[in-house]
């Protein structure tokens, strides 16, 4: 199993919002830290003024791919644009289409990078009474079939992620394995669609994660590995929260998970001064290799 991380692990410093490291900087840092592969978070670079919002975004994407090829660092995952449940409730049809066009652009970007699995968040639909599971399944099936048509043209698989929770505590679709599997059943194409399991989000909802992984089985295509203490989405390295990792790792072995061990521990490094990032990332990589060794060698 390859160890991988998102570009987001090396973005900002000293808790400032402004991007300090470019995507190119992050790619080089991931390689130097010793990771085998990388996940490009396209959504990170879609904020105002950043490369994915510019007219030459395709050229920018091609440069990232060329740099990864030069360094021998395969891009094995990506993260597409997403919007919140609150936004989804308030969008006009035109506003929603603007956001969907960003996701379509990310699929094209993933195709340029030859990324096998691009991660998407599911959305939640509401009616006059509030959360509607029926409307959500209907709308998400239609939405992901649109994405699937585009993804098939570009040779990209879509991995649908289990999501976290809102501050208000609103019911969200896609927090459980059962909901994700039901959506996959509606989509009816396990070659094109799969699941990205986010361990931090699973912990927020107090899900039995080994059992969830068993339920997903071969439909589990990608991972977002990070930890928290069960209260908020901290995106920390494993063992800095309260997830029980050993049972989870055993279950990955049990179901013969064939994807990468990919961090989304994007809040591990941002508080550090830039000079500490290289050592922090080397430690993160060493920990990932230790966990993969436990998984592959049955402890």
Secondary structure, DSSP 4 states (H G I P E B T S, - for coil): --EEEEGGGSS-STT-SS--S-HHHHHHHHHHHT-SEEEEEGGGGGSTTSGGGSTTHHHHHHHHHHHHHHHT-EEEEEE-----HHHHHH--HHHHHHHHHHHHHHHHHHHHTT-SEEEEE----EETTEE-HHHHHHHHHHHHHHHHHHHHHHT-EEEEEP----TT----TTSSHHHHHHHHHHH--TTTEEEEEEHHHHHHTT--HHHHHHHHGGGEEEEEB-B--SSS---BPTTSSS--HHHHHHHHHHTT--S-EEE--TTSSTTS-HHHHHHHHHHHHHHHHHHHHHHHTT-
